[in-house]
Structures are given as structure tokens and as C-alpha cells.
Amino acid sequence: MKPRLGFFDSGVGGFTVLRRILQRHGEVSCLYLADSARAPYGNRCESEIRFIAEEVVNWLQQQEISILVMACNTTNSLAFDLVKKVSEVPVLGLIEAAVEMVTQPRVGVLATPATAASGSYRREIKAVYPEAIVLEQACPDFVPLIESGKFRSDELRLAAIDYLQPLLEAGVDEIVLGCTHYPLVEPLLRTLLPNDMRMIDPAVGLARQLDEFLGSPQNLCQDKVLIGDTRFCVTSRSVAFAPMAKHWLGHNPQVEVVSLRTSTCLS
Ligand code: DGL
């Protein structure tokens, strides 16, 4: 049977993971769920995030997926154990993938408030590199601005300057994009960072981990993104979804609005 990947995120962030996977593996059958009714996840508390993660996974499992891709760092940080427990299919996460990509002793991590507060990146990086210095920076305004389509706004630029300053002052050598929305603003971040600063996109490592299930790619397509049989679902209409799919995946999706049973309780 052909593998079918189930993705979830609070919104358009998971597109950056989907894109990396399609670039590495070519056409793959996918289901993409954006839980837009409850975005941003990263400003919620741990119990809400765990509740949401379990509900989303239960829904995805009813859609006949064969591999689950947690395309959201916030749920990776706060509910990875729970998702692994309830999922009947293999689960791929971003934090382990990111740790494998770290090469320098002073690491900055840009993340949602919930991810940063959880200390998950610091813990996982230090478990492998005990000497590493890891600075986690919360970026509360990024996801709301991205989801509302304010890509070129001064607000976004000023927020980015603010979030990068402590990392630059601490002299970090590389920066992990610890939220899947952040590669969408990588060009902006690039203009604010020294030329030699490496940015780590954990999705690159995650796409590599998929080799175990999809096989090693013979001809890496790199820049080409081939959308195969992919179903795009949202839990509420979102202004950013279709334009970002077009821009990031080169695809005009047909978008289905779905209900995940108890989703209205927390919105
Ligand atoms: N893109 C997700 C992440 O990687 C969720 C961001 C949010 O909804 O706050 O954390």
C-alpha cells in the first residue's frame, strides 16, 4: 500500500515541512490539517496544547494515514509523549531532527512562547551536547502576524529585531527556527543577521528521517515541489492559507473546512 502522510499544524507553518519533504521525496500522498480555529497554539497553556494534540491525532487517524508528521514544534515540545502513546502509526517529530543538525556550541532557538517556556530544545540539545549553551527566545508576535498575512509589515520587522537582539548579544553561532512558521520569514531574518550565521530548519532533518519509510531519494529534486494526491483541511477559514499554499508550494489547493469533534470548546 502507498504510504499516506498525515500533517498537522495550527496553520500555514506546516507548509514549510511539507515543502522540504516534497523536495526530498517527490510526490507523496498527504493529508494536511491546519487547526486554524485554535491558532496560535504557542500562546496556550500546556494542558490545552496536550488536549488539542490528542484530539487532532485521533481525527487524523480516522483519515487513514500511515505516518504522522508533527509539523508543529509547540505540540512536539509539550505533547510528543502523548502523541506517541495514542498514535497507531509511526510518529515523526522535529526536535530530535533539529538536534541532529546542531554543529556549534552556542545555539539560539527562536520559538513560540509555549515551546520556549517548556525548555524542550535546551533539554534535548544538552542531552546530546552537555557543554552546549542554548538560549531559547520566545517570539509571541510572529505567528499571529504571519497568519494574518502581514509579511512585509514594519510590525514584523520590528518584532524580529527585538527577538534576535538577545541572541546576537549572547554571541550564538547558529539559530534553530524552532517553529514551523519561521522559515516563512527566513528572508527577513537573513537581512538582520550576520552573513555567516547558520539558520537550522528542523524540517530538513525530518525529511531525511522519512527515508526510513519512503526510501532514500534517487534524484533529489531540491527546488521542485510536486504536489501529488494531497488533501488540505482547515478547522476554520483562514486568510493566509490559500495564498501561502500558492506562494510556498506553488499550488492552489481546494480547502475543506472540517470539524474535530470538540474543537469549539477551546477556541
Ligand atoms: N507552527 C507551530 C510551531 O511550530 C505552531 C505555532 C503556533 O500556533 O503558535 O510551533
Residues whose N, C-alpha, C, O or C-beta is under 5 A from the ligand:
A	BS01	DGL	D9 S10 G13 A39 P40 Y41 G42 N43 A71 C72 N73 T74 T112 V143 G178 C179 T180 H181
